[in-house]
Amino acid sequence: MRNILYQLPIVVCVAVFAVTATTAQNSNKSQPGDVILSTPPPVSQNPVLPPLNLTDDQRAKIRQVLNTKNTEVTFRLKTTKPAQSFNPAVGAKIPTGLKANSLPPPLIYEMPVLKRYTYLKFKGRVLIVNPMTGKIVDMFSET
């Protein structure tokens, strides 16, 4: 009698598993009108941002909006002092102590290509930075 009581939960589990497996097999058969999902395309591990070709008018608009932001890099902080000797150039990687800011929403709404980039106000210049690589993709005077 005891053996039957111990075996009963095992028998019930096997029965439930068998019913579930049969139901799953029947539900995998496609019916007319079914939407069959496929796997999404693979996501690149090394994404490349589209080239940023800003016009002078777009730069002026960026300059105008960023003039209201107090985000100029100062060299009083321990983390930014080493960057004081850095000379920015397009293609150069910004020093690790510098943290770029996301561009304000008004600029992103007007120029959606900027959504994927960040900026840094550094030594009187505006640096547009690729946040994935930390490289400067464009730069222009702050004034």
FENCORQUI-V690475 format. One record per pair of residues at least 24 apart in sequence whose C-alpha atoms are under 7 Angstrom apart, sorted by the first residue. I is the first residue (numbers start at 1). GAP is how many residues later the second one is. If there is no record, write none. Layout:
I_GAP / I_GAP
This chain:
62_45 / 63_79 / 71_50 / 72_49 / 72_50 / 73_48 / 73_49 / 89_47 / 90_46 / 90_47 / 90_48 / 90_49 / 91_44 / 91_45 / 91_46 / 92_43 / 92_44 / 93_41 / 93_42 / 93_43 / 94_40 / 94_41
